[in-house]
């Protein structure tokens, strides 16, 4: 895009402050992106948990000159061009609606509860041989994602595919003005976001608003939707039962495929699709309907539909060979998603060295010369150290990249993989489906077993911002990443928190902090339980110890004095009633005597820990702790004439004792989506999902047993599935013998017999499944809280018990 700043100002009804020297070529809402520059227009979005105005000074320092804001921060006045509006999100939507009006080609608009992104990606695959397509990258279907998607249109595109997602009333009207679809597709209506609507009818009515000016609506005909359709809206419907539908469909399973019988007008024909689950079949039918509407012949439809493939909608971080970190984006290659992937690479890079393995890029709407010039600019701005291009076209433009090697195809790359010396680097693997980059991921991935703990980085960001929104603007935030990030993984989460500009990270022991520092984390790290034997290593690695006893203080001072340190930061722990660690009131005078006038160390913070911040039954005790902390910390401050950071609140304290924020709070289990308050739990997002697969299925007869000790004996013919996860992976043996369950194809499968070291067995007699099917141990259902309650323990124990032999896979939706 290229828009004049004065035109933009007029379209969003802004008050212009400053001079506008350059046209705008890119829109940004992410202050962390290395792609921000002089021709970027940055929208400072304000949400319930975050305010981008806080980052404007940093952006100006990095060269960004144009901003859309609700107000001009004092420290930024006169330093850039500002477009002042009442609401920056509304302004972004207004700009996108204007920009959409500049183009006149077919736009497919998708909405529904399920299947939007998959249908969009499949339509892109099916139509790409014939159209130059612009589509929503990933699942950009929100009030912010939709305008960003539409603003990526350029003059060479001749078909658009955009999805629209809503969660409550009055949202679709905004998205309809931006997308203005000429063709509508309504996918499956399910239970997602039911809480935002009083009933299913109201949800359907809101979703149908997307199509109020469409030329045609493609949908699965049923009486519920028909009742809410505008009679003036032309429809093209399908059904497996209703003879009144435009297209009548039959289904039959053949081996691992489904054969669809199509009756349309006077024609009857069959197509095969490589899926058997109901959701994939329905999504495929919607795609087929679009091909019929566009007038494709039967042979083309049959050929292309049989080539459909599973869609991976997430960027995943995996451990690689030779101490590498892999970012798997191996199923798409277009310019917009490349920008997203490079931002993700920057936020998750574990090593200073960054490599991109990139296939030819399709459907950019640009000439190859212009496209690869822009790709080169992206690569340069993201400070990529090495580019490996795969494909005939990118090979032609090899000279546009610094330190680039190219291969004609994936096979040639795999043949040369050993000579490329991968090691100690972060590698983004991004390729179009036809290049089969999953082979590259498999070749470079660390070999582990099939049980994984998937960590949703979006959910971590959401939970962080949820708790941050409870704080005063001046309150600092320490986030606990001890115990391997509560079992979720240390470095990757620490890197994300570094981007969120937390003030401190907290670890339990020195080796955890050293590991993070060695991985490149630059945030201050507090060691909460330092052993005296680790003091030298703490000093060497610039960690900051918590000091909780006179013995520990003297030991640390001795080493610090030997090293001639000056004002080395330490943190004083006070015992206000937890009676675990800390200086008690009767030792405070001795502490003050040692520290008064001491130049070797500096008291960076004074802290304590609440024992009952989560339990209303002990409110009086909690308040007594706060009173004692105020008394003891104030005495330290007065006697030592210092201004330390004071902090006492943990996760539940943030919510229950907001008046005691002091200078900083410590966020722990809440970051990982766990709360002991039922209402607060609804506001948090699930972070970790423990997954495995079915290794084997067998059928046993009545009287036969399963597992050690014959603790399960079948009373009937029973189908048993074996799952490769056991107590060595962190599954409690108490979860076996009929107590616990796993989810197989969204159905509960009871654990039978004892949980073994490396396996457990479940009853799948009534569940359609096969070997290799996915199994959910915990996540959204059952939750960690569900397991903890059944096992009479706490979520902390469940999370931290997951063995490090279980591979962590980090992803962003």
Number of C-alpha atoms within 10 A of each C-alpha: 13 11 13 13 20 14 12 22 19 13 16 23 16 20 16 18 16 15 14 16 13 15 19 18 15 19 20 17 20 16 20 17 19 18 20 23 20 18 18 21 25 27 25 25 21 15 11 10 15 15 13 16 20 13 14 23 17 13 19 18 10 13 14 21 25 30 27 29 26 20 15 19 13 8 9 15 14 12 13 19 22 28 28 21 19 14 16 22 21 16 24 25 24 20 23 24 22 16 21 19 12 10 14 12 11 16 22 24 26 28 25 21 20 18 20 23 24 21 24 26 24 22 22 21 19 22 17 14 10 9 15 18 23 26 28 24 27 22 22 20 23 18 20 16 19 27 28 24 26 23 20 22 22 17 11 14 21 18 20 25 25 27 27 25 23 21 18 17 14 11 18 24 15 18 27 22 18 25 27 22 26 19 22 29 30 24 20 18 17 12 11 12 13 15 11 13 15 10 10 14 14 16 24 20 17 19 26 23 19 27 26 19 16 20 15 19 24 21 22 22 21 14 8 11 17 12 12 14 18 14 9 9 13 13 21 19 20 25 18 15 12 16 12 11 19 17 20 20 20 13 15 12 14 12 10 9 16 19 20 19 17 20 16 15 9 5 8 12 12 16 18 22 23 20 21 17 12 9 12 19 19 16 20 22 21 25 25 22 20 21 20 16 13 10 10 12 10 15 11 11 20 16 14 17 21 17 13 19 17 12 14 17 18 16 25 23 26 22 20 23 16 14 15 20 25 28 27 25 25 25 22 25 22 19 23 17 17 22 19 14 20 24 17 21 23 21 18 22 24 25 17 14 16 21 21 22 20 24 32 20 21 19 20 21 19 17 11 16 11 12 17 22 15 15 17 20 15 18 23 15 15 18 16 23 16 18 22 21 27 24 19 14 16 21 19 15 17 18 12 16 20 14 12 18 17 21 18 17 17 20 16 13 19 15 9 12 14 9 9 10 9 17 15 17 20 28 30 28 24 30 29 18 16 12 22 16 25 17 14 21 21 11 14 22 18 18 12 11 12 17 22 19 26 20 26 22 21 17 21 24 18 21 23 25 18 20 19 21 15 15 19 14 9 10 16 21 22 21 25 27 28 21 18 18 24 22 22 27 20 20 24 24 20 24 22 20 23 18 14 14 12 18 16 21 24 22 26 19 19 24 15 20 28 21 14 22 18 13 17 16 20 14 18 18 28 26 26 21 15 21 15 15 11 15 21 14 13 24 18 10 16 18 22 23 28 26 26 24 18 16 10 16 19 14 14 24 19 13 15 19 13 9 12 9 14 13 13 18 18 21 23 23 23 27 21 27 21 14 12 10 18 22 21 17 14 8 13 16 13 11 18 15 12 13 19 12 11 13 12 18 19 16 21 18 20 24 23 26 25 21 18 19 23 21 13 11 10 12 14 10 16 22 16 13 23 19 13 18 25 16 12 18 22 16 15 22 15 10 14 16 11 14 14 18 17 24 25 25 25 27 21 23 23 23 17 16 16 15 11 19 23 17 16 24 28 23 24 22 21 24 27 28 22 24 20 15 12 9 9 15 15 12 13 21 21 24 24 27 23 21 21 22 22 21 17 15 18 11 13 16 13 11 11 15 17 18 17 11 9 12 15 18 17 18 12 12 13 18 17 21 25 19 27 19 26 19 19 18 18 20 22 20 18 15 19 22 19 17 14 22 23 23 19 23 15 12 16 19 23 20 25 26 24 24 24 19 16 14 18 23 30 28 23 23 15 11 14 9 15 15 14 14 13 20 20 23 26 21 20 15 18 17 17 24 22 17 21 16 12 13 17 10 12 16 22 18 14 20 22 17 18 21 15 16 13 20 22 23 22 26 20 17 14
